[in-house]
Amino acid sequence: MPIYEYRCTQCRRRSSILLLSYKERADPVCPHCGSRELTRIMSRFATVRSDDARLEALAEDPGLGDVDEKDPRSVARWMKKMGREFGEELGDEFESVADEAAAASEEPGEAGDEAPRD
C-alpha cells in the first residue's frame, strides 16, 4: 500500500495520500482546501549507514572546526548535532543535558564567567 505525497498548487501545503493498492488510480484532493490541483512530490527517505560511516561524516563536517571546547554553548550545539546523527542510541536525556550545559554557561557567576573586580 503506497503512500504518495502531493503539494497543493492552491494552498501550497503538503499532503500524504494512502492508496490501497499499486493499481489504484490516484485522484487526490487536498485535505486542507479541497483543491484537485495537486502536484506529486518526491517523498523524504532515509539511507542506512554504518556507525563508521556516520562518524566519518561527522569528522569531515567543516562546522566541527568551529567548536570551542571552552564555550559550553558551542559544545552543546555540537552535542545536539551528534545526538541527531545517532538518534536514540544516546538516550532520552541527552538533549536535556546539552540544554543544561548551554544554560549553565549563560548564568552569571559560573567559572571563568565572573565579572572583573574594580
MODELLER restraints for C-alpha pairs under 7 A, 6 or more apart:
rsr = mdl.restraints
at = mdl.atoms
rsr.add(forms.Gaussian(group=physical.xy_distance, feature=features.Distance(at['CA:1:A'], at['CA:19:A']), mean=5.86, stdev=0.5))
rsr.add(forms.Gaussian(group=physical.xy_distance, feature=features.Distance(at['CA:1:A'], at['CA:20:A']), mean=5.13, stdev=0.5))
rsr.add(forms.Gaussian(group=physical.xy_distance, feature=features.Distance(at['CA:1:A'], at['CA:21:A']), mean=5.09, stdev=0.5))
rsr.add(forms.Gaussian(group=physical.xy_distance, feature=features.Distance(at['CA:1:A'], at['CA:22:A']), mean=6.58, stdev=0.5))
rsr.add(forms.Gaussian(group=physical.xy_distance, feature=features.Distance(at['CA:2:A'], at['CA:18:A']), mean=6.03, stdev=0.5))
rsr.add(forms.Gaussian(group=physical.xy_distance, feature=features.Distance(at['CA:2:A'], at['CA:19:A']), mean=5.62, stdev=0.5))
rsr.add(forms.Gaussian(group=physical.xy_distance, feature=features.Distance(at['CA:2:A'], at['CA:21:A']), mean=6.89, stdev=0.5))
rsr.add(forms.Gaussian(group=physical.xy_distance, feature=features.Distance(at['CA:2:A'], at['CA:22:A']), mean=6.62, stdev=0.5))
rsr.add(forms.Gaussian(group=physical.xy_distance, feature=features.Distance(at['CA:3:A'], at['CA:16:A']), mean=6.30, stdev=0.5))
rsr.add(forms.Gaussian(group=physical.xy_distance, feature=features.Distance(at['CA:3:A'], at['CA:17:A']), mean=5.44, stdev=0.5))
rsr.add(forms.Gaussian(group=physical.xy_distance, feature=features.Distance(at['CA:3:A'], at['CA:18:A']), mean=4.35, stdev=0.5))
rsr.add(forms.Gaussian(group=physical.xy_distance, feature=features.Distance(at['CA:3:A'], at['CA:19:A']), mean=6.18, stdev=0.5))
rsr.add(forms.Gaussian(group=physical.xy_distance, feature=features.Distance(at['CA:4:A'], at['CA:16:A']), mean=5.59, stdev=0.5))
rsr.add(forms.Gaussian(group=physical.xy_distance, feature=features.Distance(at['CA:4:A'], at['CA:17:A']), mean=5.29, stdev=0.5))
rsr.add(forms.Gaussian(group=physical.xy_distance, feature=features.Distance(at['CA:4:A'], at['CA:18:A']), mean=6.46, stdev=0.5))
rsr.add(forms.Gaussian(group=physical.xy_distance, feature=features.Distance(at['CA:5:A'], at['CA:14:A']), mean=6.87, stdev=0.5))
rsr.add(forms.Gaussian(group=physical.xy_distance, feature=features.Distance(at['CA:5:A'], at['CA:15:A']), mean=5.59, stdev=0.5))
rsr.add(forms.Gaussian(group=physical.xy_distance, feature=features.Distance(at['CA:5:A'], at['CA:16:A']), mean=4.41, stdev=0.5))
rsr.add(forms.Gaussian(group=physical.xy_distance, feature=features.Distance(at['CA:5:A'], at['CA:17:A']), mean=6.24, stdev=0.5))
rsr.add(forms.Gaussian(group=physical.xy_distance, feature=features.Distance(at['CA:5:A'], at['CA:40:A']), mean=5.91, stdev=0.5))
rsr.add(forms.Gaussian(group=physical.xy_distance, feature=features.Distance(at['CA:5:A'], at['CA:41:A']), mean=5.69, stdev=0.5))
rsr.add(forms.Gaussian(group=physical.xy_distance, feature=features.Distance(at['CA:5:A'], at['CA:42:A']), mean=6.97, stdev=0.5))
rsr.add(forms.Gaussian(group=physical.xy_distance, feature=features.Distance(at['CA:5:A'], at['CA:43:A']), mean=6.08, stdev=0.5))
rsr.add(forms.Gaussian(group=physical.xy_distance, feature=features.Distance(at['CA:6:A'], at['CA:14:A']), mean=5.63, stdev=0.5))
rsr.add(forms.Gaussian(group=physical.xy_distance, feature=features.Distance(at['CA:6:A'], at['CA:15:A']), mean=5.30, stdev=0.5))
rsr.add(forms.Gaussian(group=physical.xy_distance, feature=features.Distance(at['CA:6:A'], at['CA:16:A']), mean=6.40, stdev=0.5))
rsr.add(forms.Gaussian(group=physical.xy_distance, feature=features.Distance(at['CA:6:A'], at['CA:38:A']), mean=5.84, stdev=0.5))
rsr.add(forms.Gaussian(group=physical.xy_distance, feature=features.Distance(at['CA:6:A'], at['CA:39:A']), mean=5.27, stdev=0.5))
rsr.add(forms.Gaussian(group=physical.xy_distance, feature=features.Distance(at['CA:6:A'], at['CA:40:A']), mean=4.26, stdev=0.5))
rsr.add(forms.Gaussian(group=physical.xy_distance, feature=features.Distance(at['CA:6:A'], at['CA:41:A']), mean=5.33, stdev=0.5))
rsr.add(forms.Gaussian(group=physical.xy_distance, feature=features.Distance(at['CA:7:A'], at['CA:13:A']), mean=5.57, stdev=0.5))
rsr.add(forms.Gaussian(group=physical.xy_distance, feature=features.Distance(at['CA:7:A'], at['CA:14:A']), mean=4.45, stdev=0.5))
rsr.add(forms.Gaussian(group=physical.xy_distance, feature=features.Distance(at['CA:7:A'], at['CA:15:A']), mean=6.33, stdev=0.5))
rsr.add(forms.Gaussian(group=physical.xy_distance, feature=features.Distance(at['CA:7:A'], at['CA:38:A']), mean=5.50, stdev=0.5))
rsr.add(forms.Gaussian(group=physical.xy_distance, feature=features.Distance(at['CA:7:A'], at['CA:39:A']), mean=5.27, stdev=0.5))
rsr.add(forms.Gaussian(group=physical.xy_distance, feature=features.Distance(at['CA:7:A'], at['CA:40:A']), mean=6.41, stdev=0.5))
rsr.add(forms.Gaussian(group=physical.xy_distance, feature=features.Distance(at['CA:7:A'], at['CA:41:A']), mean=6.66, stdev=0.5))
rsr.add(forms.Gaussian(group=physical.xy_distance, feature=features.Distance(at['CA:8:A'], at['CA:14:A']), mean=6.51, stdev=0.5))
rsr.add(forms.Gaussian(group=physical.xy_distance, feature=features.Distance(at['CA:8:A'], at['CA:30:A']), mean=6.32, stdev=0.5))
rsr.add(forms.Gaussian(group=physical.xy_distance, feature=features.Distance(at['CA:8:A'], at['CA:37:A']), mean=6.02, stdev=0.5))
rsr.add(forms.Gaussian(group=physical.xy_distance, feature=features.Distance(at['CA:8:A'], at['CA:38:A']), mean=4.43, stdev=0.5))
rsr.add(forms.Gaussian(group=physical.xy_distance, feature=features.Distance(at['CA:8:A'], at['CA:39:A']), mean=6.39, stdev=0.5))
rsr.add(forms.Gaussian(group=physical.xy_distance, feature=features.Distance(at['CA:9:A'], at['CA:37:A']), mean=5.75, stdev=0.5))
rsr.add(forms.Gaussian(group=physical.xy_distance, feature=features.Distance(at['CA:9:A'], at['CA:38:A']), mean=5.85, stdev=0.5))
rsr.add(forms.Gaussian(group=physical.xy_distance, feature=features.Distance(at['CA:10:A'], at['CA:35:A']), mean=6.79, stdev=0.5))
rsr.add(forms.Gaussian(group=physical.xy_distance, feature=features.Distance(at['CA:11:A'], at['CA:33:A']), mean=6.75, stdev=0.5))
rsr.add(forms.Gaussian(group=physical.xy_distance, feature=features.Distance(at['CA:15:A'], at['CA:30:A']), mean=6.91, stdev=0.5))
rsr.add(forms.Gaussian(group=physical.xy_distance, feature=features.Distance(at['CA:28:A'], at['CA:36:A']), mean=6.33, stdev=0.5))
rsr.add(forms.Gaussian(group=physical.xy_distance, feature=features.Distance(at['CA:29:A'], at['CA:35:A']), mean=5.75, stdev=0.5))
rsr.add(forms.Gaussian(group=physical.xy_distance, feature=features.Distance(at['CA:29:A'], at['CA:36:A']), mean=4.74, stdev=0.5))
rsr.add(forms.Gaussian(group=physical.xy_distance, feature=features.Distance(at['CA:30:A'], at['CA:36:A']), mean=6.31, stdev=0.5))
rsr.add(forms.Gaussian(group=physical.xy_distance, feature=features.Distance(at['CA:67:A'], at['CA:74:A']), mean=5.56, stdev=0.5))
rsr.add(forms.Gaussian(group=physical.xy_distance, feature=features.Distance(at['CA:67:A'], at['CA:75:A']), mean=6.29, stdev=0.5))
rsr.add(forms.Gaussian(group=physical.xy_distance, feature=features.Distance(at['CA:67:A'], at['CA:78:A']), mean=6.99, stdev=0.5))
rsr.add(forms.Gaussian(group=physical.xy_distance, feature=features.Distance(at['CA:68:A'], at['CA:74:A']), mean=5.83, stdev=0.5))
rsr.add(forms.Gaussian(group=physical.xy_distance, feature=features.Distance(at['CA:68:A'], at['CA:75:A']), mean=6.77, stdev=0.5))
rsr.add(forms.Gaussian(group=physical.xy_distance, feature=features.Distance(at['CA:69:A'], at['CA:75:A']), mean=6.05, stdev=0.5))
rsr.add(forms.Gaussian(group=physical.xy_distance, feature=features.Distance(at['CA:72:A'], at['CA:101:A']), mean=5.91, stdev=0.5))
rsr.add(forms.Gaussian(group=physical.xy_distance, feature=features.Distance(at['CA:72:A'], at['CA:102:A']), mean=5.42, stdev=0.5))
rsr.add(forms.Gaussian(group=physical.xy_distance, feature=features.Distance(at['CA:72:A'], at['CA:105:A']), mean=5.78, stdev=0.5))
rsr.add(forms.Gaussian(group=physical.xy_distance, feature=features.Distance(at['CA:73:A'], at['CA:101:A']), mean=6.98, stdev=0.5))
rsr.add(forms.Gaussian(group=physical.xy_distance, feature=features.Distance(at['CA:73:A'], at['CA:102:A']), mean=4.37, stdev=0.5))
rsr.add(forms.Gaussian(group=physical.xy_distance, feature=features.Distance(at['CA:73:A'], at['CA:105:A']), mean=6.71, stdev=0.5))
rsr.add(forms.Gaussian(group=physical.xy_distance, feature=features.Distance(at['CA:76:A'], at['CA:98:A']), mean=4.82, stdev=0.5))
rsr.add(forms.Gaussian(group=physical.xy_distance, feature=features.Distance(at['CA:76:A'], at['CA:99:A']), mean=6.73, stdev=0.5))
rsr.add(forms.Gaussian(group=physical.xy_distance, feature=features.Distance(at['CA:76:A'], at['CA:101:A']), mean=6.37, stdev=0.5))
rsr.add(forms.Gaussian(group=physical.xy_distance, feature=features.Distance(at['CA:76:A'], at['CA:102:A']), mean=5.77, stdev=0.5))
rsr.add(forms.Gaussian(group=physical.xy_distance, feature=features.Distance(at['CA:79:A'], at['CA:98:A']), mean=6.45, stdev=0.5))
rsr.add(forms.Gaussian(group=physical.xy_distance, feature=features.Distance(at['CA:80:A'], at['CA:95:A']), mean=6.36, stdev=0.5))
rsr.add(forms.Gaussian(group=physical.xy_distance, feature=features.Distance(at['CA:80:A'], at['CA:98:A']), mean=6.72, stdev=0.5))
rsr.add(forms.Gaussian(group=physical.xy_distance, feature=features.Distance(at['CA:83:A'], at['CA:90:A']), mean=6.41, stdev=0.5))
rsr.add(forms.Gaussian(group=physical.xy_distance, feature=features.Distance(at['CA:108:A'], at['CA:114:A']), mean=6.46, stdev=0.5))
